Amino acid sequence: MIKVQGQQALKANIAKTVKEIASAGDKAMQAVGLEIIAEAKTNLNANKTNNTGMLRASGKVQKAEDGTVDAGFFSSEQSNGYAEFVEFGRGPSKNKGAIPLEDSLKAWVHRKLGIAYGKELDSATFLIARKIHRKGTKPQPFFVPAVKKIEERLEQIVSKYIKNESKNV
């Protein structure tokens, strides 16, 4: 019978190496997410769709419960879908009823057009809300172009983290 010495140490080293490579993969995906968010923020500025700064500030990279990494624009302060409406635009409203005037739209009109609070602002806000209600809004892509740009460098970014981690093994 042949007895292999150090088998337990070998198994432990393999397990440690697998953990370190998984950790490097996590770090790489975090880095990819941060680069996507940075590029998307640059696109928001270039598109001049950064009126309040709220959308720009909501860009985050977070680890999901299932272990994946999510990069996107998330905010509890904004209506659901705000980033999506900017990215993909918004079609006309299917609701033929009253046009809801949200305070956030009034604040946007105030900042964007410089109209003081009062009847003139209310009128301008109503007209803009009616146009959005009837015709929707055009897309102003900022996130998808960022993903595509960073996607070109994905292998390079991940390889860098894996190589750095493999030096430690």
Backbone as a ProteinNet text record, in pm:
[ID]
protein_1_A
[PRIMARY]
MIKVQGQQALKANIAKTVKEIASAGDKAMQAVGLEIIAEAKTNLNANKTNNTGMLRASGKVQKAEDGTVDAGFFSSEQSNGYAEFVEFGRGPSKNKGAIPLEDSLKAWVHRKLGIAYGKELDSATFLIARKIHRKGTKPQPFFVPAVKKIEERLEQIVSKYIKNESKNV
[TERTIARY]
84.2	0	88.9	48.2	122.3	47	118.1	58	109.3	17.8	54.9	55.2	170	180.9	143.2	83.9	47.1	-83.5	-160.8	-286.5	-383.2	-389.4	-480.3	-436.7	-305.8	-254.4	-284.7	-269.1	-299.5	-447.1	-535.5	-679.3	-710.7	-648.3	-670.7	-622.4	-506.1	-453.9	-543.9	-595.5	-686.8	-813.7	-868.8	-989.3	-961.9	-845.4	-807.4	-793.7	-732.1	-713.5	-847.8	-938.7	-1072.3	-1141.6	-1132	-1193.2	-1130.4	-997.8	-928.8	-963.9	-976.3	-1014.5	-1159.6	-1246.9	-1386.6	-1390.6	-1308.1	-1301.2	-1250.5	-1149.9	-1098.3	-1206.7	-1286	-1397.3	-1498.8	-1529.3	-1621.9	-1566.4	-1437.8	-1374.8	-1375.6	-1349	-1348.7	-1487.5	-1591.1	-1726.3	-1767.2	-1722.2	-1745.9	-1678.8	-1553.8	-1480	-1549.5	-1597	-1669.4	-1794.3	-1868.1	-1988.2	-1957.6	-1849.9	-1811.9	-1773.3	-1705.9	-1669.5	-1792.9	-1889	-2013.9	-2086.2	-2096.8	-2165.5	-2093.1	-1960.3	-1883.5	-1907.4	-1906.1	-1929.1	-2073	-2169.3	-2309	-2326.2	-2258.3	-2265.2	-2206	-2097.7	-2038	-2138.9	-2208.1	-2309.5	-2425.1	-2467.8	-2574.7	-2534	-2410.5	-2362.5	-2355.8	-2304.8	-2292.4	-2429.6	-2529.4	-2665.9	-2741.1	-2682.9	-2747.3	-2878.6	-2875.4	-2993.6	-2967.3	-2888.1	-2850.2	-2898.4	-3026.3	-3080.4	-3073.9	-3122.8	-3127.7	-3008.8	-2946.1	-2837.8	-2886.7	-3018.6	-3071.8	-3045.6	-3068.3	-3044.7	-2896.2	-2811.8	-2666.9	-2623.1	-2676.8	-2638.9	-2692	-2790.6	-2850.5	-2775.1	-2668	-2589.3	-2515.2	-2534.3	-2474.9	-2434.4	-2339.6	-2303.5	-2330.9	-2407.7	-2442.1	-2445.3	-2407.9	-2410.8	-2551.2	-2607.8	-2742.9	-2738.4	-2853.5	-2862.4	-2813.3	-2829.5	-2787.1	-2637.9	-2565.8	-2421.8	-2380.1	-2475.3	-2440.9	-2418.9	-2361.3	-2336.9	-2430.6	-2505.3	-2596	-2537.5	-2533.4	-2492.4	-2610.6	-2647.3	-2760.8	-2790.2	-2904.3	-2947.4	-3071.8	-3055.3	-3160	-3183.4	-3307.6	-3335.9	-3477.8	-3492.3	-3626	-3694.7	-3615.3	-3672.1	-3739.6	-3702.5	-3757.1	-3866.8	-3951.3	-4055.1	-3989.3	-4052.4	-4000.6	-3995	-3886.3	-3874.8	-3816.5	-3777.6	-3726.1	-3604.6	-3507.7	-3388.9	-3429	-3523.8	-3569.3	-3638.6	-3714.5	-3780.9	-3677.8	-3570.5	-3465.3	-3396.1	-3358.6	-3283.8	-3362.3	-3486	-3563	-3675.5	-3695.1	-3806.8	-3935.4	-4042	-4171.2	-4276.6	-4360.3	-4466.4	-4577.7	-4671.7	-4787.3	-4864.7	-4934	-5013.2	-5132.1	-5160.7	-5279.1	-5403.8	-5381.4	-5489.9	-5539.7	-5663.8	-5719.9	-5779.7	-5764.6	-5823.9	-5737.9	-5747.9	-5677.9	-5526.5	-5456.3	-5310.1	-5258.3	-5188.6	-5137.7	-5020.2	-5024.3	-4913.7	-4836.4	-4719.4	-4638.4	-4550.2	-4526.9	-4440.1	-4300.2	-4255.1	-4120.8	-4111.1	-4218	-4216.9	-4215.4	-4291.5	-4294.5	-4155.6	-4091.3	-3956.7	-3858.8	-3873.4	-3786.9	-3807.5	-3932.1	-3962.9	-3904.7	-3918.4	-3863.9	-3712.4	-3642.5	-3496.3	-3453.6	-3519.1	-3478	-3508.7	-3625.3	-3667	-3649.2	-3621	-3598	-3723.1	-3837.8	-3964.6	-3991.7	-4025	-4052.4	-4181.7	-4191.2	-4312.3	-4429.6	-4541.9	-4662.1	-4742.1	-4833.8	-4924	-4850.8	-4746.6	-4672.5	-4605.9	-4550.4	-4488.1	-4594.6	-4708.4	-4816.8	-4860.7	-4873.1	-4914.4	-4809.7	-4683.8	-4576.5	-4569.3	-4583.4	-4580.1	-4695.3	-4814.6	-4929.7	-4905.6	-4853.4	-4829.8	-4726.5	-4622.4	-4520.8	-4579.8	-4656.4	-4719.5	-4816	-4889.1	-4982.9	-4908.1	-4797.3	-4717.9	-4664.3	-4611.9	-4562.1	-4678	-4792.4	-4911.5	-4953.4	-4949.9	-4996.4	-4890.9	-4765.1	-4662.7	-4549.9	-4542.3	-4433.4	-4305.4	-4193.5	-4063.3	-3967.3	-3866.2	-3769.4	-3663.6	-3607.1	-3500	-3375.9	-3307	-3180.1	-3082.6	-3037.3	-2956.3	-2830.4	-2808.2	-2687.3	-2628.4	-2712.6	-2666.1	-2623.1	-2707.2	-2673.9	-2544	-2525.1	-2396.5	-2277.4	-2297.5	-2190.2	-2157	-2259.6	-2237.8	-2162.3	-2203.9	-2138.1	-1992.2	-1964.7	-1826.4	-1738.7	-1788.1	-1709.6	-1701.7	-1804.1	-1806	-1684.3	-1640	-1523.3	-1397.2	-1394.2	-1277.6	-1298.6	-1410.3	-1445.5	-1337.1	-1292.1	-1190.3	-1062.4	-1023.8	-903.2	-917.2	-1032.4	-1054.6	-1053.9	-1127.1	-1135.3	-997.9	-926.5	-793.2	-699	-707.1	-620.6	-642.5	-766.5	-795.9	-755.4	-779.8	-743.7	-591.2	-518.8	-372.1	-318.1	-373.4	-328.5	-350.2	-464.4	-494.9	-407.5	-379.8	-299.7	-155.5	-108.9	26.2	34.6	-79	-82.4	-94	-122.7	-146.8	-15.9
-118.2	0	124.8	221.8	346.7	449.7	517.4	621.1	756	844.2	977.6	1071	1131.1	1224	1364.6	1438.5	1575.9	1590.9	1482.5	1487.7	1589.2	1592.7	1687.7	1831	1855.7	1990	2029.8	1934.3	1960.4	1996.8	1919.6	1948.1	2085.8	2118	2248.4	2360.8	2341.3	2442.8	2460.6	2351	2359.9	2435.8	2403.1	2472.1	2621.2	2652.4	2793.3	2865.4	2800.2	2859.5	2885.6	2791.6	2809.5	2929	2942.1	3056.1	3187.4	3189.3	3312.4	3352.3	3254.3	3285.7	3335.2	3274.8	3321.8	3464.4	3492.3	3627.4	3726.1	3684.9	3771	3795.7	3693	3709.4	3810.4	3802.2	3899.3	4041.3	4056	4188.8	4240.6	4151	4191.1	4238.1	4165.8	4204.9	4337.1	4358.8	4488.8	4600.1	4574.5	4674.2	4700.9	4596.5	4612.2	4697.8	4666.7	4743.1	4889.9	4917.1	5056.3	5129.8	5060.4	5123.6	5152	5060.7	5083.5	5205.7	5213.3	5327.8	5458	5458	5579.5	5622.9	5527.6	5560	5609.1	5547	5589.5	5733	5766.2	5902.7	6002.7	5963.9	6048.7	6069.9	5963.2	5973.6	6064.1	6056.6	6145.2	6291	6321.3	6459.1	6498	6407.9	6437	6456.1	6379.4	6390.3	6510.4	6574.7	6685.9	6641.4	6519.1	6466.5	6457.1	6546.8	6543.6	6670.4	6699.9	6825.7	6835.4	6734.9	6742.3	6673.9	6581.3	6503.8	6380.1	6367.6	6252.5	6121.3	6121.6	5999.4	5963.7	6059.6	6036.8	5981.2	6036.6	5994	5855.1	5806.6	5677.7	5558.9	5586.1	5478	5400.4	5269.4	5185.8	5050.8	4989.6	4850.8	4779.8	4672.6	4601.3	4451.7	4377.8	4232.5	4184.6	4105.1	4052.9	3932.3	3894.8	3780.9	3651.3	3638.7	3515.8	3514.9	3619.4	3624.8	3698.9	3734	3809.4	3956.2	4028.8	4171	4248.7	4341.4	4426.6	4566.3	4619.3	4757.5	4827	4941.1	5011.3	5139.1	5193.7	5318.8	5290.1	5290.8	5250.8	5364.5	5397.8	5500.3	5485	5494.2	5488.6	5624.6	5730.1	5864.7	5891.6	5814.6	5838.1	5737.5	5772.7	5679.7	5557.4	5442	5322.7	5346.4	5306.4	5317	5446.5	5537.8	5667.4	5649.6	5569.7	5546.2	5482.9	5391.2	5325.3	5424.2	5520	5619.6	5708.7	5741.3	5821.9	5739.8	5617	5529.9	5495.8	5452.4	5399	5490.7	5601.9	5688.8	5633.2	5697.7	5657.5	5683.2	5587.2	5603.2	5691.6	5726.1	5803.9	5727.1	5799.7	5737.6	5664.9	5547.8	5473.8	5523.4	5594.7	5650.2	5777.7	5779.1	5896.1	5997.2	5971.1	6058.4	6179	6220.5	6339.3	6320.2	6429.8	6427.7	6456.3	6359.1	6384.1	6480.9	6580.7	6675.3	6640.8	6587.4	6548.5	6665.1	6675.2	6780.5	6770.1	6645.3	6629	6692.5	6684.8	6747.9	6900	6950.5	7095.8	7145	7070.3	7108.7	7104.1	7003.1	6991.9	7111.2	7146.3	7260.8	7388.3	7404.2	7521.8	7530.4	7419.3	7419.6	7432.1	7358	7352.6	7483.1	7540.6	7659.9	7788.6	7775.9	7894.1	7975.2	7910.6	7980.7	7980	8096.3	8108.9	8035.3	7992.8	7925.4	8022.2	7971.7	8052	8000.7	8084.9	8043.1	8010.9	8088.4	8062.9	7925.1	7889.9	7757.9	7648	7670.5	7572	7549.3	7657.7	7646.5	7572.2	7608.4	7542.4	7394.6	7363.7	7224.6	7147	7206.5	7140	7110.2	7207.7	7188.2	7077.5	7073.9	6969.1	6833.8	6829	6702.8	6654.6	6746.2	6708.5	6653.3	6716.3	6667.6	6527.4	6506.6	6373.1	6273.9	6313.5	6228.2	6187.5	6281.6	6255.8	6188.8	6231.9	6187.7	6105.5	6103.6	6031.5	6113.6	6046.6	6112	6029.8	6095.3	6024.6	5957.5	5848.3	5782.3	5871.4	5862.1	5930.8	5829.3	5734.6	5623.4	5669.4	5612.8	5641.1	5514.2	5417.3	5295.7	5187.8	5158.6	5054	5087.9	5212.4	5243.8	5224.3	5251.3	5230.6	5083.1	4999.9	4855.2	4805.9	4850.5	4806.7	4850.1	4969.7	5020.1	4939.8	4914.3	4840.8	4693.7	4642.1	4502.6	4469.7	4567.7	4548.9	4522.5	4571	4555.9	4453.7	4382.7	4290.1	4186.3	4121.3	4016.9	4074.4	4191.1	4256.6	4287.2	4338.4	4373.7	4248.3	4145.4	4021.7	3954.9	3950.6	3887.9	3955.3	4086.7	4161.4	4115.4	4100.8	4058.9	3913.7	3827.5	3686.5	3672.7	3745.1	3739.7	3789.8	3899.8	3954.2	3853.1	3784.8	3686.8	3564	3522.8	3401.8	3423.1	3546.6	3576.1	3544.5	3557.1	3534.1	3387	3304.4	3160.8	3086.2
0	0	0	-81.5	-89.4	-6.9	75.9	159	110.7	74.9	27.8	147.5	169.7	281.6	235.7	322.1	292.1	216	207.7	132.4	194.4	325.5	393.2	366	369.8	342.5	197.9	105.7	-34.6	-52.3	10.1	2.2	60.2	171.3	234.6	143.4	79.6	-11.8	-133.6	-184.6	-299.6	-259.9	-144.3	-96.4	-76.1	-20.8	0.9	-133.2	-230.4	-362.6	-430	-421.1	-479.2	-415.4	-282.2	-212.9	-258.6	-271.2	-311.5	-454.7	-541.8	-680.2	-684.6	-606.7	-599.8	-546.4	-445	-389.5	-494.8	-571.5	-678.3	-782.8	-812.2	-906.4	-854.7	-724.8	-664	-674	-642.1	-649.1	-792.5	-886.7	-1027.7	-1070.7	-1030.2	-1068.9	-1002.8	-880	-814.6	-895.7	-937.5	-1015.9	-1149.7	-1214	-1340.3	-1316.6	-1209.8	-1176.6	-1153.3	-1079.2	-1051.8	-1180.2	-1270.1	-1397.6	-1482.3	-1479.8	-1554.1	-1498.7	-1366.3	-1304	-1336.9	-1329.9	-1360.7	-1505.9	-1597.2	-1738.7	-1759.6	-1692.9	-1704.9	-1653.2	-1544.6	-1490.9	-1590	-1654.1	-1757.9	-1870.1	-1908.2	-2014.2	-1973.2	-1846.8	-1799.4	-1816.7	-1780.5	-1796.5	-1943.9	-2027.5	-2170.8	-2234.7	-2190.3	-2243.1	-2186.9	-2087.3	-2015.9	-1952.2	-1896.1	-1827.6	-1678	-1628	-1487.1	-1417.9	-1430.9	-1379.9	-1227.9	-1159	-1012.5	-946.6	-1015.9	-956.8	-884	-866.5	-793.1	-867	-998	-1074.9	-1070.7	-1092.3	-1090.7	-955.3	-849.1	-713.9	-678.5	-753.4	-718.7	-780.2	-855	-914.1	-806.4	-805.4	-700.3	-757	-687	-711.4	-580.4	-586.3	-463	-488.4	-385.5	-395.1	-360.1	-448	-427.5	-333.7	-282.9	-191.1	-253.9	-386.5	-453.1	-486.8	-443.8	-464.8	-590.1	-676.2	-795.9	-759.5	-851.8	-830.2	-921.4	-863.3	-939.6	-949.2	-1068.7	-1090.6	-1155.8	-1102.7	-1160	-1085.7	-1113.5	-1052.7	-971.4	-839.4	-746.3	-647.6	-622.5	-523.3	-472.8	-343.7	-286	-297.1	-322.5	-330.3	-465.1	-566.7	-699.3	-727.8	-821	-862.5	-923.3	-907	-971.3	-1120.8	-1180.9	-1324.8	-1374.6	-1287.6	-1332.7	-1423.8	-1381.8	-1464.8	-1597.8	-1593	-1714.7	-1809.2	-1752.4	-1835.8	-1905.2	-1834.1	-1896.1	-2004	-1970.6	-2062.9	-2189.6	-2171.7	-2283.7	-2331.5	-2262.9	-2295.7	-2238.3	-2271.1	-2216.2	-2321.5	-2341.5	-2439.7	-2386.8	-2474.5	-2430.1	-2323.3	-2241	-2135.8	-2196.9	-2144.1	-2189	-2115.9	-2006.4	-1926.9	-1995.4	-2033.3	-2102.6	-2005.3	-1876.9	-1776.1	-1744.6	-1620.2	-1573.8	-1580.6	-1595.7	-1600.9	-1460.4	-1400.7	-1265.9	-1268.5	-1183.3	-1170.5	-1044.4	-1063.1	-949.3	-907	-777.4	-725.4	-784.1	-811.5	-866.8	-1005.5	-1084.8	-1216.7	-1201.6	-1108.1	-1085.9	-1043.9	-956.6	-912.3	-1029.7	-1117	-1233.9	-1327.1	-1353.4	-1441.1	-1381.2	-1250.6	-1181.6	-1203.3	-1181.8	-1196.6	-1342.8	-1430.6	-1570.8	-1644.1	-1619.4	-1692.7	-1612.6	-1484.8	-1402.9	-1375	-1379.2	-1353.8	-1203.7	-1150.8	-1007.7	-972.3	-847.6	-802.4	-810.8	-861.9	-879.2	-997.4	-1046.5	-1154.1	-1283.9	-1316.4	-1440.5	-1436.2	-1320.8	-1304.8	-1314	-1249.5	-1256.6	-1401.8	-1478.5	-1619.3	-1701.5	-1683.6	-1759	-1722.6	-1594.5	-1549.2	-1610.6	-1613.9	-1672.8	-1820.7	-1893.6	-2036.8	-2062.7	-1982.9	-1998.9	-1962.2	-1853.4	-1812.6	-1921	-1981.6	-2087.6	-2209.4	-2244.4	-2357.9	-2328.7	-2208	-2169.7	-2172.9	-2121.3	-2118.3	-2259.7	-2352	-2488.6	-2577.5	-2564.3	-2659.7	-2597.7	-2466	-2401.9	-2402.2	-2381.9	-2383	-2468.9	-2522.4	-2606.5	-2518.1	-2566.7	-2492	-2482.9	-2371	-2350.8	-2290.9	-2373.2	-2322.3	-2250.1	-2134.5	-2057.6	-1999.1	-1964.3	-1897.2	-1996.6	-2093.8	-2191.9	-2266.5	-2311.9	-2375.8	-2280.5	-2153	-2055.3	-2041.5	-2035.3	-2024.9	-2147.9	-2264.9	-2388.5	-2392.2	-2346.5	-2347.1	-2251.5	-2132	-2031.6	-2069.8	-2134.4	-2177.6	-2265.1	-2343.2	-2428.8	-2346.2	-2223	-2135.8	-2024.3	-2029	-1921.8	-1895.6	-1999.5	-1983	-1921.7	-1965.4	-1913.4	-1763.3	-1723.8	-1583	-1496.2	-1537.8	-1459.3	-1452.1	-1564.2	-1566.5	-1468.3	-1460.5	-1368.2	-1224.1	-1183.9	-1047.1	-1022.7	-1119.3	-1104	-1096.4	-1182.3	-1179.8	-1047.1	-999.3	-869.3	-758.1	-760.5	-656.3	-671	-794.1	-813.9	-769	-764.8	-712.6	-563.1	-496.7	-351.3	-316.8	-415.9	-389.5	-382.7
[MASK]
+++++++++++++++++++++++++++++++++++++++++++++++++++++++++++++++++++++++++++++++++++++++++++++++++++++++++++++++++++++++++++++++++++++++++++++++++++++++++++++++++++++++++

